Amino acid sequence: MRLFAAVMPPEEALRELGHAVDRLHRMPDADGLRWTGRPGWHFTLAFMGEVDEKLLPDLHERLGRAAHRSEEFPLRLHGGGHFGRRTLWVGAAGGLDAMRLLAERAEAAARRAGVSMDEHRSYHAHLTVARTRADTDLRPYVDALHSFEGAPWTVSRLLLVRSNLPGGGAAGAQPRYEEVGSWPLGRAATD
């Protein structure tokens, strides 16, 4: 199964982002982008790829420990950016150091559980809202997101999510995400 550790924004934050993304859809050439589905909007902390089911018990235990060692932190959706000319994202503000630490702990937990992880990269908090296969100037979309500022919330859970890829190659089909584990952070773990 394809797994990743994640932080999911609450419904109110997703509604705010939805309004901002709806405005982007009305921009010139927006129909050339593949917009991600709102039910799947998340911050990936550690992408694990294909994970053997026999590793799950140890992975769950280690992610639980990682969550327990990590304190809750404030976060809000903020601004936007792009990776190259093919990925448009919304950023985050607030407890970015705490989020980076949680990402590092989730990655370490996966490695220790025996998950074959890609080469370690510096964590950059982002929520992907669109992709394209062709080189595209994404700067107008980033400029439109520049002033986007979501309401703050408290990140209180670490999630393990399964990505179910669409079958049959249907145009516009999106992956479906299924929560397969959830652990409260820090103090929330003992409440």
Disulfide bonds with the S-S distance in Angstrom:
none
